[in-house]
Amino acid sequence: MTGLALLIPLALMMGLVGLVAFFWALRRGQFEDLEGAANRILIDDEDEPATPPATPPADKPAGSEGAAR
């Protein structure tokens, strides 16, 4: 029974702290732009240069795969 006398006020205190933190974040504007971050990931950045296509290695001459038999 003494455990409940300690745990119930502790749980109420933690809930109150969470509620205060939520209202603090609400007043600071943390929830103003909910869709901006979701839309930003879909936007292509055209500023990045395109990578050139990979070229095959030039250490073997063309057509020499099966000629050694």
Phi, psi and omega in degrees: 000325179290336176294319178292326179294337177267320187285324181294311176296326178295317178294320178295321179294317179295322176296320178295319178297318178296320179293319177296319179295322178296313180292328176296315179294326179294319179289331181277357176085024181291338184249024183286312186245083183282331184263352182295314180292325179291326180278331182296330181288340181272348183278128177281139174267111181279355182285337183283133179288147178285144179280141180290154180293148181288138178258147180291152180295146185258021183277345177242137175290152182291137176085010182260017183290316185246013185278347185277357184279000000 
